[in-house]
Amino acid sequence: MEYAAIAASVASAVGSVREGYQRQAALQQQAAMTRIQTEAQRLESERRAIQYEQQGTAILRRINMANAAASARAAAGGVMPFEGSAALVATMSEKAGGREYGYATEGAGATRRMGLVAAKLGELKADQYTQAADTAVESGWMSAAGKLGMAAFSYGKLGGPSQQPYRTVWEDM
């Protein structure tokens, strides 16, 4: 009977170790998935930042087109194209467009910074999963050691096998 209890304790200890390794594998998979999601977020923020930059480029292109049109109208009307009211129109166009361009470039910068922050937070989360995986293995081994210790203690309380030498039936004859 006592050997069955010891065997059950050993089996339970082995189960604790296996459970620790299984939890480690699951947590490592979560860490890997978190790293993949983090990289996807970083790439998405970079894509949005590029869109802001493209908007900025389109704004500069529209400023150039507006200035060219104002200069062409002035020249066609017999007015100096880069002086007077034509220059005023160009200056106002550049001022308004420059403000819009500034918003677009600031949007690109802010989006990149947000992407970097999200990436850093994702890496921290993945590192936490990795640390938890290592702790799961240690916990499994500690649980196994505790179970084996309790089995040894219980075996000692039961007295273990008898301390008298084993005698055979033939010795008594």
Rosetta constraint file for C-alpha pairs under 8 A:
AtomPair CA 1 CA 5 HARMONIC 6.60 0.50
AtomPair CA 2 CA 6 HARMONIC 6.34 0.50
AtomPair CA 2 CA 155 HARMONIC 7.08 0.50
AtomPair CA 2 CA 158 HARMONIC 7.87 0.50
AtomPair CA 3 CA 7 HARMONIC 6.04 0.50
AtomPair CA 4 CA 8 HARMONIC 6.07 0.50
AtomPair CA 5 CA 9 HARMONIC 6.19 0.50
AtomPair CA 5 CA 151 HARMONIC 7.62 0.50
AtomPair CA 6 CA 10 HARMONIC 6.20 0.50
AtomPair CA 6 CA 151 HARMONIC 5.86 0.50
AtomPair CA 6 CA 152 HARMONIC 7.85 0.50
AtomPair CA 6 CA 155 HARMONIC 7.48 0.50
AtomPair CA 7 CA 11 HARMONIC 6.11 0.50
AtomPair CA 8 CA 12 HARMONIC 6.05 0.50
AtomPair CA 9 CA 13 HARMONIC 6.11 0.50
AtomPair CA 9 CA 147 HARMONIC 6.17 0.50
AtomPair CA 9 CA 148 HARMONIC 6.29 0.50
AtomPair CA 9 CA 151 HARMONIC 5.99 0.50
AtomPair CA 10 CA 14 HARMONIC 6.21 0.50
AtomPair CA 10 CA 147 HARMONIC 7.57 0.50
AtomPair CA 10 CA 148 HARMONIC 6.35 0.50
AtomPair CA 11 CA 15 HARMONIC 6.14 0.50
AtomPair CA 12 CA 16 HARMONIC 6.25 0.50
AtomPair CA 12 CA 144 HARMONIC 7.35 0.50
AtomPair CA 12 CA 147 HARMONIC 7.29 0.50
AtomPair CA 13 CA 17 HARMONIC 6.45 0.50
AtomPair CA 13 CA 143 HARMONIC 6.94 0.50
AtomPair CA 13 CA 144 HARMONIC 3.96 0.50
AtomPair CA 13 CA 145 HARMONIC 7.07 0.50
AtomPair CA 13 CA 147 HARMONIC 5.80 0.50
AtomPair CA 13 CA 148 HARMONIC 6.55 0.50
AtomPair CA 14 CA 18 HARMONIC 6.25 0.50
AtomPair CA 14 CA 144 HARMONIC 6.60 0.50
AtomPair CA 15 CA 19 HARMONIC 5.99 0.50
AtomPair CA 15 CA 144 HARMONIC 7.96 0.50
AtomPair CA 16 CA 20 HARMONIC 6.20 0.50
AtomPair CA 16 CA 140 HARMONIC 4.95 0.50
AtomPair CA 16 CA 141 HARMONIC 6.97 0.50
AtomPair CA 16 CA 143 HARMONIC 6.23 0.50
AtomPair CA 16 CA 144 HARMONIC 5.61 0.50
AtomPair CA 17 CA 21 HARMONIC 6.43 0.50
AtomPair CA 17 CA 137 HARMONIC 7.04 0.50
AtomPair CA 17 CA 140 HARMONIC 4.47 0.50
AtomPair CA 17 CA 141 HARMONIC 5.31 0.50
AtomPair CA 17 CA 143 HARMONIC 7.68 0.50
AtomPair CA 17 CA 144 HARMONIC 6.27 0.50
AtomPair CA 18 CA 22 HARMONIC 6.16 0.50
AtomPair CA 18 CA 140 HARMONIC 7.32 0.50
AtomPair CA 19 CA 23 HARMONIC 6.11 0.50
AtomPair CA 19 CA 140 HARMONIC 6.54 0.50
AtomPair CA 20 CA 24 HARMONIC 6.12 0.50
AtomPair CA 20 CA 136 HARMONIC 4.96 0.50
AtomPair CA 20 CA 137 HARMONIC 4.37 0.50
AtomPair CA 20 CA 138 HARMONIC 7.30 0.50
AtomPair CA 20 CA 139 HARMONIC 6.57 0.50
AtomPair CA 20 CA 140 HARMONIC 4.36 0.50
AtomPair CA 20 CA 141 HARMONIC 7.39 0.50
AtomPair CA 21 CA 25 HARMONIC 6.23 0.50
AtomPair CA 21 CA 136 HARMONIC 7.09 0.50
AtomPair CA 21 CA 137 HARMONIC 5.42 0.50
AtomPair CA 21 CA 140 HARMONIC 7.51 0.50
AtomPair CA 22 CA 26 HARMONIC 6.28 0.50
AtomPair CA 23 CA 27 HARMONIC 6.07 0.50
AtomPair CA 23 CA 133 HARMONIC 6.58 0.50
AtomPair CA 23 CA 136 HARMONIC 6.09 0.50
AtomPair CA 23 CA 137 HARMONIC 7.57 0.50
AtomPair CA 24 CA 28 HARMONIC 6.04 0.50
AtomPair CA 24 CA 132 HARMONIC 7.52 0.50
AtomPair CA 24 CA 133 HARMONIC 4.04 0.50
AtomPair CA 24 CA 134 HARMONIC 6.41 0.50
AtomPair CA 24 CA 136 HARMONIC 5.72 0.50
AtomPair CA 24 CA 137 HARMONIC 6.20 0.50
AtomPair CA 25 CA 29 HARMONIC 6.21 0.50
AtomPair CA 25 CA 133 HARMONIC 7.11 0.50
AtomPair CA 26 CA 30 HARMONIC 6.34 0.50
AtomPair CA 26 CA 133 HARMONIC 7.82 0.50
AtomPair CA 27 CA 31 HARMONIC 6.18 0.50
AtomPair CA 27 CA 129 HARMONIC 5.55 0.50
AtomPair CA 27 CA 130 HARMONIC 6.59 0.50
AtomPair CA 27 CA 132 HARMONIC 6.93 0.50
AtomPair CA 27 CA 133 HARMONIC 5.23 0.50
AtomPair CA 28 CA 32 HARMONIC 6.21 0.50
AtomPair CA 28 CA 129 HARMONIC 6.55 0.50
AtomPair CA 28 CA 130 HARMONIC 5.77 0.50
AtomPair CA 28 CA 133 HARMONIC 6.20 0.50
AtomPair CA 29 CA 33 HARMONIC 6.13 0.50
AtomPair CA 30 CA 34 HARMONIC 6.03 0.50
AtomPair CA 30 CA 126 HARMONIC 7.44 0.50
AtomPair CA 30 CA 129 HARMONIC 6.73 0.50
AtomPair CA 31 CA 35 HARMONIC 6.24 0.50
AtomPair CA 31 CA 125 HARMONIC 7.53 0.50
AtomPair CA 31 CA 126 HARMONIC 4.32 0.50
AtomPair CA 31 CA 127 HARMONIC 6.95 0.50
AtomPair CA 31 CA 128 HARMONIC 7.93 0.50
AtomPair CA 31 CA 129 HARMONIC 5.24 0.50
AtomPair CA 31 CA 130 HARMONIC 6.12 0.50
AtomPair CA 32 CA 36 HARMONIC 6.33 0.50
AtomPair CA 32 CA 126 HARMONIC 7.07 0.50
AtomPair CA 33 CA 37 HARMONIC 6.17 0.50
AtomPair CA 34 CA 38 HARMONIC 6.01 0.50
AtomPair CA 34 CA 122 HARMONIC 6.43 0.50
AtomPair CA 34 CA 123 HARMONIC 7.64 0.50
AtomPair CA 34 CA 125 HARMONIC 7.29 0.50
AtomPair CA 34 CA 126 HARMONIC 5.65 0.50
AtomPair CA 35 CA 39 HARMONIC 6.22 0.50
AtomPair CA 35 CA 122 HARMONIC 6.57 0.50
AtomPair CA 35 CA 123 HARMONIC 6.35 0.50
AtomPair CA 35 CA 126 HARMONIC 6.18 0.50
AtomPair CA 36 CA 40 HARMONIC 6.27 0.50
AtomPair CA 37 CA 41 HARMONIC 6.20 0.50
AtomPair CA 37 CA 122 HARMONIC 7.84 0.50
AtomPair CA 38 CA 42 HARMONIC 6.21 0.50
AtomPair CA 38 CA 118 HARMONIC 7.15 0.50
AtomPair CA 38 CA 119 HARMONIC 5.29 0.50
AtomPair CA 38 CA 122 HARMONIC 5.25 0.50
AtomPair CA 38 CA 123 HARMONIC 7.14 0.50
AtomPair CA 39 CA 43 HARMONIC 6.18 0.50
AtomPair CA 39 CA 119 HARMONIC 6.88 0.50
AtomPair CA 40 CA 44 HARMONIC 6.12 0.50
AtomPair CA 41 CA 45 HARMONIC 6.20 0.50
AtomPair CA 41 CA 115 HARMONIC 6.74 0.50
AtomPair CA 41 CA 118 HARMONIC 7.25 0.50
AtomPair CA 41 CA 119 HARMONIC 7.10 0.50
AtomPair CA 42 CA 46 HARMONIC 6.27 0.50
AtomPair CA 42 CA 115 HARMONIC 5.01 0.50
AtomPair CA 42 CA 116 HARMONIC 6.72 0.50
AtomPair CA 42 CA 118 HARMONIC 7.26 0.50
AtomPair CA 42 CA 119 HARMONIC 5.99 0.50
AtomPair CA 43 CA 47 HARMONIC 6.16 0.50
AtomPair CA 43 CA 115 HARMONIC 8.00 0.50
AtomPair CA 44 CA 48 HARMONIC 6.30 0.50
AtomPair CA 44 CA 115 HARMONIC 7.96 0.50
AtomPair CA 45 CA 49 HARMONIC 6.12 0.50
AtomPair CA 45 CA 111 HARMONIC 5.84 0.50
AtomPair CA 45 CA 112 HARMONIC 6.01 0.50
AtomPair CA 45 CA 114 HARMONIC 7.43 0.50
AtomPair CA 45 CA 115 HARMONIC 5.13 0.50
AtomPair CA 46 CA 50 HARMONIC 6.21 0.50
AtomPair CA 46 CA 111 HARMONIC 7.31 0.50
AtomPair CA 46 CA 112 HARMONIC 6.00 0.50
AtomPair CA 46 CA 115 HARMONIC 7.18 0.50
AtomPair CA 47 CA 51 HARMONIC 6.38 0.50
AtomPair CA 48 CA 52 HARMONIC 6.43 0.50
AtomPair CA 48 CA 108 HARMONIC 7.27 0.50
AtomPair CA 48 CA 111 HARMONIC 6.89 0.50
AtomPair CA 49 CA 53 HARMONIC 6.36 0.50
AtomPair CA 49 CA 107 HARMONIC 7.06 0.50
AtomPair CA 49 CA 108 HARMONIC 4.10 0.50
AtomPair CA 49 CA 109 HARMONIC 6.92 0.50
AtomPair CA 49 CA 111 HARMONIC 5.58 0.50
AtomPair CA 49 CA 112 HARMONIC 6.13 0.50
AtomPair CA 50 CA 54 HARMONIC 6.13 0.50
AtomPair CA 50 CA 108 HARMONIC 6.77 0.50
AtomPair CA 51 CA 55 HARMONIC 6.24 0.50
AtomPair CA 51 CA 108 HARMONIC 7.73 0.50
AtomPair CA 52 CA 56 HARMONIC 6.27 0.50
AtomPair CA 52 CA 104 HARMONIC 5.22 0.50
AtomPair CA 52 CA 105 HARMONIC 6.49 0.50
AtomPair CA 52 CA 107 HARMONIC 6.20 0.50
AtomPair CA 52 CA 108 HARMONIC 5.13 0.50
AtomPair CA 53 CA 57 HARMONIC 6.23 0.50
AtomPair CA 53 CA 104 HARMONIC 6.41 0.50
AtomPair CA 53 CA 105 HARMONIC 6.04 0.50
AtomPair CA 53 CA 108 HARMONIC 6.18 0.50
AtomPair CA 54 CA 58 HARMONIC 6.17 0.50
AtomPair CA 55 CA 59 HARMONIC 6.20 0.50
AtomPair CA 55 CA 101 HARMONIC 7.81 0.50
AtomPair CA 55 CA 104 HARMONIC 6.39 0.50
AtomPair CA 56 CA 60 HARMONIC 6.36 0.50
AtomPair CA 56 CA 100 HARMONIC 7.52 0.50
AtomPair CA 56 CA 101 HARMONIC 4.86 0.50
AtomPair CA 56 CA 102 HARMONIC 7.76 0.50
AtomPair CA 56 CA 104 HARMONIC 5.27 0.50
AtomPair CA 56 CA 105 HARMONIC 6.44 0.50
AtomPair CA 57 CA 61 HARMONIC 6.22 0.50
AtomPair CA 57 CA 101 HARMONIC 7.81 0.50
AtomPair CA 58 CA 62 HARMONIC 6.20 0.50
AtomPair CA 59 CA 63 HARMONIC 6.23 0.50
AtomPair CA 59 CA 97 HARMONIC 6.26 0.50
AtomPair CA 59 CA 100 HARMONIC 7.15 0.50
AtomPair CA 59 CA 101 HARMONIC 6.15 0.50
AtomPair CA 60 CA 64 HARMONIC 6.31 0.50
AtomPair CA 60 CA 97 HARMONIC 6.97 0.50
AtomPair CA 60 CA 98 HARMONIC 7.79 0.50
AtomPair CA 60 CA 101 HARMONIC 7.10 0.50
AtomPair CA 61 CA 65 HARMONIC 6.24 0.50
AtomPair CA 62 CA 66 HARMONIC 6.03 0.50
AtomPair CA 63 CA 67 HARMONIC 6.11 0.50
AtomPair CA 63 CA 93 HARMONIC 6.26 0.50
AtomPair CA 63 CA 94 HARMONIC 6.13 0.50
AtomPair CA 63 CA 97 HARMONIC 6.14 0.50
AtomPair CA 64 CA 68 HARMONIC 6.01 0.50
AtomPair CA 65 CA 69 HARMONIC 6.07 0.50
AtomPair CA 66 CA 70 HARMONIC 6.15 0.50
AtomPair CA 66 CA 90 HARMONIC 7.40 0.50
AtomPair CA 66 CA 93 HARMONIC 7.08 0.50
AtomPair CA 67 CA 71 HARMONIC 6.08 0.50
AtomPair CA 67 CA 89 HARMONIC 7.62 0.50
AtomPair CA 67 CA 90 HARMONIC 5.10 0.50
AtomPair CA 67 CA 93 HARMONIC 7.22 0.50
AtomPair CA 68 CA 72 HARMONIC 6.02 0.50
AtomPair CA 69 CA 73 HARMONIC 6.10 0.50
AtomPair CA 70 CA 74 HARMONIC 6.16 0.50
AtomPair CA 70 CA 81 HARMONIC 7.59 0.50
AtomPair CA 70 CA 86 HARMONIC 5.99 0.50
AtomPair CA 70 CA 89 HARMONIC 6.96 0.50
AtomPair CA 70 CA 90 HARMONIC 6.94 0.50
AtomPair CA 71 CA 75 HARMONIC 6.07 0.50
AtomPair CA 71 CA 81 HARMONIC 4.55 0.50
AtomPair CA 71 CA 82 HARMONIC 6.59 0.50
AtomPair CA 71 CA 86 HARMONIC 6.16 0.50
AtomPair CA 71 CA 87 HARMONIC 8.00 0.50
AtomPair CA 72 CA 76 HARMONIC 5.97 0.50
AtomPair CA 72 CA 81 HARMONIC 6.92 0.50
AtomPair CA 73 CA 77 HARMONIC 6.14 0.50
AtomPair CA 73 CA 81 HARMONIC 7.83 0.50
AtomPair CA 74 CA 78 HARMONIC 6.41 0.50
AtomPair CA 74 CA 79 HARMONIC 5.05 0.50
AtomPair CA 74 CA 80 HARMONIC 6.43 0.50
AtomPair CA 74 CA 81 HARMONIC 4.98 0.50
AtomPair CA 74 CA 86 HARMONIC 6.17 0.50
AtomPair CA 75 CA 79 HARMONIC 5.36 0.50
AtomPair CA 75 CA 80 HARMONIC 6.09 0.50
AtomPair CA 75 CA 81 HARMONIC 5.16 0.50
AtomPair CA 80 CA 84 HARMONIC 7.50 0.50
AtomPair CA 80 CA 86 HARMONIC 7.69 0.50
AtomPair CA 81 CA 86 HARMONIC 5.77 0.50
AtomPair CA 81 CA 87 HARMONIC 7.14 0.50
AtomPair CA 82 CA 86 HARMONIC 6.02 0.50
AtomPair CA 82 CA 87 HARMONIC 5.05 0.50
AtomPair CA 83 CA 87 HARMONIC 4.85 0.50
AtomPair CA 83 CA 88 HARMONIC 7.73 0.50
AtomPair CA 84 CA 88 HARMONIC 6.32 0.50
AtomPair CA 85 CA 89 HARMONIC 6.13 0.50
AtomPair CA 86 CA 90 HARMONIC 6.28 0.50
AtomPair CA 87 CA 91 HARMONIC 6.05 0.50
AtomPair CA 88 CA 92 HARMONIC 6.16 0.50
AtomPair CA 89 CA 93 HARMONIC 6.12 0.50
AtomPair CA 90 CA 94 HARMONIC 6.10 0.50
AtomPair CA 91 CA 95 HARMONIC 6.08 0.50
AtomPair CA 92 CA 96 HARMONIC 6.20 0.50
AtomPair CA 93 CA 97 HARMONIC 5.91 0.50
AtomPair CA 94 CA 98 HARMONIC 5.60 0.50
AtomPair CA 95 CA 99 HARMONIC 6.33 0.50
AtomPair CA 96 CA 100 HARMONIC 6.50 0.50
AtomPair CA 97 CA 101 HARMONIC 6.00 0.50
AtomPair CA 98 CA 102 HARMONIC 6.07 0.50
AtomPair CA 99 CA 103 HARMONIC 6.39 0.50
AtomPair CA 100 CA 104 HARMONIC 6.29 0.50
AtomPair CA 101 CA 105 HARMONIC 6.21 0.50
AtomPair CA 102 CA 106 HARMONIC 5.98 0.50
AtomPair CA 103 CA 107 HARMONIC 6.01 0.50
AtomPair CA 104 CA 108 HARMONIC 6.32 0.50
AtomPair CA 105 CA 109 HARMONIC 6.26 0.50
AtomPair CA 106 CA 110 HARMONIC 6.00 0.50
AtomPair CA 107 CA 111 HARMONIC 5.99 0.50
AtomPair CA 108 CA 112 HARMONIC 6.25 0.50
AtomPair CA 109 CA 113 HARMONIC 6.22 0.50
AtomPair CA 110 CA 114 HARMONIC 6.10 0.50
AtomPair CA 111 CA 115 HARMONIC 6.13 0.50
AtomPair CA 112 CA 116 HARMONIC 6.26 0.50
AtomPair CA 113 CA 117 HARMONIC 6.24 0.50
AtomPair CA 114 CA 118 HARMONIC 6.11 0.50
AtomPair CA 115 CA 119 HARMONIC 6.04 0.50
AtomPair CA 116 CA 120 HARMONIC 6.14 0.50
AtomPair CA 117 CA 121 HARMONIC 6.20 0.50
AtomPair CA 118 CA 122 HARMONIC 6.09 0.50
AtomPair CA 119 CA 123 HARMONIC 6.17 0.50
AtomPair CA 120 CA 124 HARMONIC 6.24 0.50
AtomPair CA 121 CA 125 HARMONIC 6.22 0.50
AtomPair CA 122 CA 126 HARMONIC 6.15 0.50
AtomPair CA 123 CA 127 HARMONIC 6.09 0.50
AtomPair CA 124 CA 128 HARMONIC 6.24 0.50
AtomPair CA 125 CA 129 HARMONIC 6.43 0.50
AtomPair CA 126 CA 130 HARMONIC 6.32 0.50
AtomPair CA 127 CA 131 HARMONIC 6.17 0.50
AtomPair CA 128 CA 132 HARMONIC 6.07 0.50
AtomPair CA 129 CA 133 HARMONIC 6.11 0.50
AtomPair CA 130 CA 134 HARMONIC 6.45 0.50
AtomPair CA 131 CA 135 HARMONIC 6.21 0.50
AtomPair CA 132 CA 136 HARMONIC 6.05 0.50
AtomPair CA 133 CA 137 HARMONIC 6.67 0.50
AtomPair CA 134 CA 138 HARMONIC 6.50 0.50
AtomPair CA 135 CA 139 HARMONIC 5.94 0.50
AtomPair CA 136 CA 140 HARMONIC 6.16 0.50
AtomPair CA 137 CA 141 HARMONIC 6.34 0.50
AtomPair CA 138 CA 142 HARMONIC 6.12 0.50
AtomPair CA 139 CA 143 HARMONIC 6.01 0.50
AtomPair CA 140 CA 144 HARMONIC 6.17 0.50
AtomPair CA 141 CA 145 HARMONIC 6.14 0.50
AtomPair CA 142 CA 146 HARMONIC 6.15 0.50
AtomPair CA 143 CA 147 HARMONIC 6.21 0.50
AtomPair CA 144 CA 148 HARMONIC 6.16 0.50
AtomPair CA 145 CA 149 HARMONIC 6.01 0.50
AtomPair CA 146 CA 150 HARMONIC 6.13 0.50
AtomPair CA 147 CA 151 HARMONIC 6.16 0.50
AtomPair CA 148 CA 152 HARMONIC 6.16 0.50
AtomPair CA 149 CA 153 HARMONIC 6.10 0.50
AtomPair CA 150 CA 154 HARMONIC 6.01 0.50
AtomPair CA 151 CA 155 HARMONIC 5.99 0.50
AtomPair CA 152 CA 156 HARMONIC 6.10 0.50
AtomPair CA 153 CA 157 HARMONIC 6.25 0.50
AtomPair CA 154 CA 158 HARMONIC 6.24 0.50
AtomPair CA 155 CA 159 HARMONIC 6.49 0.50
AtomPair CA 155 CA 160 HARMONIC 5.74 0.50
AtomPair CA 156 CA 160 HARMONIC 5.93 0.50
AtomPair CA 167 CA 171 HARMONIC 6.50 0.50
AtomPair CA 167 CA 172 HARMONIC 7.97 0.50
AtomPair CA 168 CA 172 HARMONIC 7.21 0.50
AtomPair CA 169 CA 173 HARMONIC 7.17 0.50
